[in-house]
Amino acid sequence: MTELSAVRFKAMVTNISIIDTPWGERVVKVDLTEERETPSAIVLPAEQSEVAREIMPVVSQILRSMPFFGAAGKARLPRLSLYLTEEEWESLLEKPTIGDLMEVEVARGSLKVRKA
């Protein structure tokens, strides 16, 4: 049986916010997201029906108008949210900032997050 290797991906810090918990504590939430290309317009072969050819421009326009798909051709996929107490946040020597590119590694029961 083969051993699975580590899972690694890069994600950008897109949000850092302070949240109040139900217990009255404040925590710092750090969101990491990955930018991906949105699906392109659907291309149909020439032998498709006339109705399909007529509605495709309408479907493409609807997809472009939706916030998730957007006209820019890219969407952000949430990958990891990290919650730190205020004390944990303050103890970090190098705090992440919005726009930092981070590398996330999951392997052998551990999770590592570091600047890329």
Buried (B, 14 or more C-beta within 10 A) or exposed (E): EEEEEEEEEEBBBBEBEEEEEEEEEEBBEBBBBBEEEBEEEEEEEEEEEEEEEEEBEEEBEEBBEEEEBBEEEEBBEEBBEBEBEEEEBEEEEEBBEEEBEBEBEEEEEEEEBEEE
